[in-house]
Amino acid sequence: MKTLICPDKFKGSLTAVEVAEAIATELPINFQKTLVPMADGGEGSLEVIADNLEGKWIDITVNDPLFRPITARYFLSGETAYIEMAKASGYELLTNEERDCTTTTTFGTGEFIKDAINQEVKSIYLFIGGSATNDGGIGVAAALGFVFFDKSGNKLLPIGENLSKIHEIYPPTKVFSEIQFTVVCDVTNPFYGPNGAAHVYAAQKGANERQIIELDEGLQNLAEVIRRQFNIDLQKIPGAGAAGGLGGGAIAFLNATVKSGTKTLIKVTGLEEKIKSSNLVITGEGKVDTQSIHGKLIDGICKIAQANDIPVWIICGVCEIQENALAELGITNIIELVNEKTLSTYAIQNAKALIKERMKAYFKRMTVRS
């Protein structure tokens, strides 16, 4: 039985590598195992890139979301840089008490980009999942030489609460037209509005109801200034609201194009061919929900497997999808860690042991039935 094990991370619990190894440990001896830990464009994407491409890690000092110096890294392969914003501007870099996206910035991500430009790269892939920010990308822009002014001509700090004050943008003298920028994400939210960056994501980044409204108004203001100065309507571009508006900011300030995280990582890893040469695919993530089966990693894997009549197993912390929807994707088995006897908090803390336990119990039941 040729078995491809290609899970995403269990967020807040295990890396994709740890999940894949835990699954592989409990497969019967007659299962030929191929491990391809995956990501969907968010946290962990660079590790997947580094495992599949020749290149080197670049370690530099950048500012974290609260302008504190930290050592962080991006990956350089040939003339292409791969940057993960979560490593400089990520949610996980802050404590619960520090999370407040009115005061956080993407400036450190911009420092990554600036360093990569100095390496004379020709293309930059920017993975924008896991952000702690809602600054519309002005932090990235500021690190690259853009300056933001209010009506009185005062220079503004590039943070979320200053979005509504922006009256004019001074671009840098150096342009980056010779570099191809690609934003990698699977989020299609607009820049602002009920489904925009602030209303959908700011609460989980520490914003209260009043701040969410203010941040949304700030993004509207930034979008209007960008329309006026650069003749770009960010509100019409799907994905502009990704990562607190960094998707839109990258489009406006870097002329970036947007690509699917799932499709990008599937291509880099050669996963489609690996799926086609397998008899069974095992994937999963911490929580399987409606997003999982609409354009995210599990959806992408299942569509390739289904087109080639290959069964898919899902291992996850918890599944919120109805069985009929899972069956339509060709998922023949789902193994959950959380059940009536196992609370989610316990599952998060003991995910590796539980994966092994659930796998062992499953195969024991199959042996009894046979």
N, C-alpha and C positions, 0 to 999 in steps of 0.2 A: 504494500500500500504506500504509494508515493504521496507524502503528506507535506503540504506547504503551510508553515506557521507564520502568519504575517499580521500580528496585532498592532494596534496603536497603543499608546501609553494608557495606564489607568491614572488619570489626572489626580495629583495629590497623594498618590500611593506608590505606583511602580512605573519605571520606564518601560518602553516597548521591548527593550532587550530583556529586562527582568521578567516581563509577562511571557515572552516567547520561550525563554529558558524554563520557566515553571511549567508551561504546557508540555514542552518536549520531554521533561523528566518523567512524566507519568504516561506517556504513550507506550503501548505494547512494543515488544522487541521487533515484531515483524513490520512495524511502521517505519518506512525510510523517511527521515526527517530533514527538511530544508528550512532553515530559520531566516526570515527576512523581516526584521523589526521595521515598522513603518511609522509614518506621521502624516498629518493632513495639511501641513503648512504652518502649524502652530509650534508650540514648544516641542523640542526633540527633533525638529526637521534637519538641523545642521548635523546632528549625529548620524542620521540616515544618509545625508549627502556624503559625509566624510567616510562612511563605510562602503560607499559605492563609487566614489570618484578619486582619482589621484590628486593629491594636493597637500596643503599644510594649513595648520591652525595659526592664526595671527592673534597674539595676545596684546592688548593695549589698555591704557587707562581711559575710561570714559566717565561721564556723569550718569548716575542712576536717576530714577524718576524725580528725586528730590534734590538734584544737583550735588550729590555727594560722589566723590571719586571712588570708582571701583575698577578692578581688573576684570575684563571680559574679553570674549574672543569671537572672531568670525572665521569663515573658511575660504581659502583662496585656492582655486583650481585653474591653472593656466592663466588666461586673461579674464577670468570670471570670478567675481566675489559673491559669496553666499552669506547673507546677513540675516540674523534672527533678532527681531526687535525685542523679544522677551529677555534676551541676555543683557540688554542695557536699560530697557524701559518697561520691564515686565512686572506684572501683578505679583509674582512670587518673590520679587526682590524687597517687598515691603511687608511690615507686620500689619495685622488687622487695624491697629490704632493709627498707622501711617497712611492708610489707604484713603485718599481724598483726591479725586481726579480734577478738582478745581485748581489744585496747586501742583500737579505733576506735569512732567514734560517729556517729550521724545527727543530732547537735545542729544542725549547719549547715543541714540540710534543714528542721528546725523553725524556724530563724531566717527562712528563706524564707517559711514559712507565716505566721509572726508578722507579717512585713512586709506580706504580702498582706492579712491581716486588718485591719491598720491602714489599708489602702487602701479599706476598706469593701466588699470583694467579697462577692458572695452565693454563689459557688461556687468551689471549688478542685479542679483536676485534678492529681493527684500521680503522675508517671511514675516507676516505681521500679526500673528496670533498671540494671545496671552498678554495683552497690554494693560498697563496700570493708568492709562492716560485718556484724556478727551481734549486734546489741544489742536485738533484739526491738522496736525502735521507741522505746525509753526515751529515746534522745537527742532525738528529735523532741518527745516528751512533756515532757522537762525544759525545752526551749527555750520551751515554751508554758505553763510554770508548774507542771507536775506535779513532785512531790518524792518520791524513793524512799529508804526507810530500811531499815536492817538490824535485827536483833532487839534490838540495844542502843540503838537510836534514833539511830544515826549516819547522816548523809546520804551517799548513795552517788553517785559519779561515774557518769554514764550510759554505760557501756562494757560490752562483752560479758562480760568476766571477772567483773563484779559481778552478773550476772543471778541466780546461785545464792544471793546474799546478800540479795536483796530479801525483806522481811518485810511491809512495809506501804507503800501508795501514798497520798500526799496529793494530791488533785486541786486544780486552781487554783480560785479563787473565781469567776473569769469562765468562763462556759460558752460553747460555740461552736455551740449548737443552731440558730442562725439561718443558719449557713453549711452548704452541702451539700458534703461531701467525697467525692471519687471517686478510688479507687486504680486506676491503669491498669497492668495487667500480663497476661502470658499464662502465668504459672507457676501450677500448681495444687497445689504441695507443701504438706503439712500443716505446722503450726507446729514440731513436734518429732517424734522417732522416726527409724526407718531411712530414711524418705523425706523427712525434715524439713529445715529450713533448714541446720542445722549439718552433718549427715551427708552431704548432697548437695553443698553449696556452700562450706563453710568451708575446705576444703583449698586451693581455688584462691585463697582470700583470705589464705593464709599460716598457717593453723592446722595443727598436727601432730596425730597420732592421739589423744594424751592430751587435747589442747585441744578437739578435736572432741567427745569424750565429755563434757567439762566444760561446753562451750557448750550441748550438747543438754540436759544436766541443768539448766542455768541457764534454758533456754527452758521446760522442764517446770515449774520452780519459778515463773517469771513467769506462766505460764498458770494455775497453781493459785491464785496470789494474785489474778489477774484474775477467776477463777471465784468466789473467795470474796468479793471486794469488789464486783465489777460484775455478777456473775451472767451472764458471757459465757464460753462454752466455745469457745475459739479452735481447739482441735484438731478440731472438727467442721466448720470452715469452709475449703473449698478455697482455696488461695492465701495462707493465713495465713503460710506459711513463705517467701513471696517476699521478696527483698532482705534476707536475714538476719533474717526475722521482722518487718520493717517493715509488711508486709501486715497481719499480725495486730495489731500495735501500733496502726496507723491505725484498724482496726475497733474496738478496745477504747477507745482514748483520744479518737478523733475521730468515732466513729460513722460511719465511712466505708463506702461500698459499693465493691465490686470490679467492674471492667469489663475486657473484653478489650482489650489494646493494639492488636491488629490491627484489630478492628472499629471501635475509636474513631478510629484514623488513617484507615481507609478512608472513614469517614463524613465526617471533617473535610475530606479532600481531594476528596471527590466522586468517588472512584476507580471506584466501580461503574458510574456512567454513562459515565465515560471509557473503561472497558474495553468496554462494550457498543457504543460507537461506533468501535471499532478493528477492524482486520483481523488484527493481530498484537500480542501482548503480550510484552515482554522484561523479565524481572525477574531477581533473583539476590541472593546474599549471599556472604560469605566462605567459609562452610562449610555445605553442604546436608546435613543429617542427619535422623534420625527426628523430631526436634523441628520441623524445617522443614515437615514435611508433616502435622503434628498440631497444628493450631490457631495456628501462627505465620503470619507475613506471606505467605510463598510459598503456603502452604495456602489462605489466604483469597483470594488473587489467583486461584489456579488454579480454585477452586470457582466463582467468578463467571464466569471465562472459559469453563470447561467447560460451564456451564449455558447459555451463549450460543454454543457451538460455535466458539470463538475459540482458535486455537493459541497455546501458550505456549513461549517459549524461556527457558532458564535459563543465566545466566553466573555462574560461581562460582570460588572458589579451588580447592575440592576438593568432590567429591560422594561421599557414603557410602551413597547409596540405590540399590537395584537398579533396573535398567532397567524391569522390569515394573511396579514401584510408581510410577515416574515416568510411565509411559504411562497408568496408571490415572487420573492427575491431569490428563491432557490435555497433558503436556509432550512436545513433538515434537522438541526439539533441546536438547542440553546442551553447553555449551562450558566446559571446565575450564582453569584456568591451570596447575595442577600436573599434570605427567605424568612419564614415565620419564626425560625430559631436564631437567625443571625441578623443583628442590627447593622445598618449601614456604617455607623461609626466603627464598629468592630471589624467589619469587612475592609474598610479603608486601611486600618492599622495592621491587619493580618492578611492582606490580599495574597501574598505569595503562598503562604501555607494553605489558604483556602482554595486557591486554584488547584494545587496538588491534591488536596483532599477531595474536591468535587470531581476531578478527573479520575482519580482512583476509584471513587464510589461508582461513577458511571460505567467504567469498564468491568467492575465487579458485577454490576447488575446485568450487563450484556452477557457475561460469562455464565451466569446463573440461568438466564433465559435460553441460551443456546444449549 
